[in-house]
Amino acid sequence: MRTVQARHPFDTLAIVVLPEHLHAISMLPNDDANFAMRWALIKARFSRKLPKHEAISASRRTKGERGIWRRRYWEHLIRDEQDLAKHVDYIHFNPVKHGHVERAVQWPYSSIHRYVRAGVLTADWAAEPADGDVGYGE
């Protein structure tokens, strides 16, 4: 990601990397909305570093694709600060939602640690849902 970021700037506002998927919120420069190019480059650089042991369909092989990535990604335009906060919470809570840890801060591959260091969140964030909370992962 850093290599792509150096050539095609973007800020990562939140990210979590799980064994089977990842979620990220990126902010691009005002005059640039090319998320697709950045993700294509990130996926390509990552894939080249992996041993080629996964099963690959004939369709993927013909297109020079690896089996690790989905062909597409989901893009959502953040509408306002409330929408941003909701999506950051969703990302940080994702390891709990998928049963990898009991508390979000226990997952090492998450930007939650940056938020805790900055004092934006506490280390016990979302440890015990408040009465009436719907939940971050729903």
URWOUR-V915011 format. One line per field, one symbol per residue. ss: DSSP state (h for helix, s for strand, l for the rest). psi: psi as a letter, one per 40 degrees, with the letter a starting at -180 (. if undefined). burial: 1 if it has 16 or more other C-alpha atoms within 10 Angstrom, else 0. Layout:
# URWOUR-V915011
ss = ???
psi = ???
burial = ???
This chain:
# URWOUR-V915011
ss = lhhhhhhllssssssssllllsssssssllllllhhhhhhhhhhhhhhhllllllllhhhhhllllllllllllllllllhhhhhhhhhhhhhhhhhllllllhhhlllslhhhhhhlllllllllllllllllllll
psi = dddddddgiihhdiihhideiiiihihiidehfgddddddddddddddeiigeihhidddddefiiediidiihhhhhdaddddddddddddeddddeedidideehdfieddddddeediidehedhiihehdide.
burial = 000100010100011111000011101000000000010011100010000000000000000011100000000000000001001111111111100001111110111110100000001011000000000100
